[in-house]
Each structure stands twice: as C-alpha cells, then as structure tokens.
Amino acid sequence: MPKLDTTLHLDMFRRGNQRRSLANRFRKAFNVLVAPDVYGLEWGDPEEVPPLTYVRDHFLKPYIAPDKTVVEIGPGGGRWTQYMLDVERLYAVDYHQELLNELKSNFDTDNFVYIKNNGDDFPNIPNASVDFVFSFGTFVHLDLDIIDRYLRNMKELLKEGASAVIQYSDKTKPLGEQNAGFSENDPERMRELITSHGYSIYEEDVKTMWHSSIVRFGHPSTTA
C-alpha cells in the first residue's frame, strides 16, 4: 500500500478536476443546465447506484438530524457530505488541505468545521461531543496500523449512544483483491481491530459492496 503522505488521493482529485472542467465547459457551450459534478461521483452516485443508495438510506440518513454533531473522515468533494447539511455541526476531517478546500468550495456553511489532521487524529474536536462518525471511500486505502490509530483516537470523541460507520477494504472479494490501491484488510481483521479497542460491533454488511465491507460500531456501554 502507498504511505500516508502519498499523492495518490491528490492525483485522483486533480485528474477528476480536469474531467469535470471539460464537462462544465461543454455544459456552458451548449446551455445544458445540470448540477455541477462533485468530486467522488466518478466512483458512483448514491442517487443512481442501488448499492450506494442502500448505504445512504441504511448507514447514513438514519443518524442525521438537526441536533446531531457528526464527523466525516475523508469527505472528498462531498459525495456523502451533501446528506449531512442539516446537522448541528459537521467536522470534515482530511489529511489533504487541497481536498478540504474543494469541499469548502461546494459546501461553505456556518455549521461546518474543516479540519486538516495528521493522518489519524481529530484536532480540536471536543471529547464526548460526537453523535456519529461516517467514512466511505477512505479506509479502503488505509493500512491496518493507521486504522488502528484512528480507532484509538476516535473513541474519546463519541458520546454515549453514538455510532461510527466505516467502509473498509475486503480482500476476500475478487474485486477487492484485484484493486492494488486497496489495503490488506477483511472482515475478520477489521472485527479484531474494532473489538481490541473495546468497541461493540452493532452490525456488519459484507454483501452490499462488491469490493469492500461496512461496519457500524460504538462503545460497549451503549445500545445499538
């Protein structure tokens, strides 16, 4: 796997920007009135791709409400962030400032806090203040030692009753195994990491995604 400071994510973002720029020029030239592309939609639109629609409706929307404080790790251009606009506060956390700038250009709202981290931490987020953590499209690229540190640092942020949802690489699936950019991970290893930090696993989805799996977990003293 590439190291944390690899330009892999920035390279994907910049290539995507070139494609979106060409598409936007086409729209303007021919007066095509459609919503602008958001970085990340090239890997599937939750409005159009049934597995992603299911993830949105089952693993994201039920945990979003006007009184909730949410952390999104690796939000990209806002493919999933667009469904979190009405929370009380959203902390958008990313290792790359360029990607945070892109997100801010799409969603510059008063309830958003944009945080550049060190690759596994949550600077300036108060302890026991977070109702929900969501990450999709990021942990699939992270090695187990980085995921381990994220899980350790995340624990103190969560309120009683909070949930965290993470999509991760699943090398037991053929498309996961074939993806060189995906980390060496699978449900068994992810389960061991999560429980080693004292979390309870509330539900696992190893079927919906064709190259990855999803887990929802929280503190053992909380209810699902």
C-alpha angles and dihedrals in degrees: 000000000000116000123258093261094052118131090227094111094042091048090054091047094050093047089049091050090056091052093046091048091055091047092049092051089052091051092051093046093053098032093242106169109208134131115276118259119259121215108258099036089099085076093053139306115244087214092060111022110078098214090050091045087055092050090050094049098040107031104028119023097052090062097048120095138142092259096050131105112213137188120205115192115207099359096177111192094335107277089148098018090073088074093053099057096110099055121114091244134358122195109203107200125192140152092223120068090199090063092047088052089053091051091048091052088058100038114022100163132150095243094057124093116193113210127187106203136189094253101276110029141079110229116203097358107132119240118257091012104109126092099182140015121197132182128168125168096012111074090050086075099042124098119234095256091058092046088050091055092046090053092049094048094043096057098074092051097061124099121219106281094023124141133207123204120196131177111208140178116277112199091182086077119077095232091048091050092050094051107093091192093060120093125242100266141125138172094274094053093042091050091052092049094050096047092044087068093052097257124142117229110228100182142348129205113198096158112053100068120058097215105021145030136229132223133188118200145153144166116323091234092060131080126242 
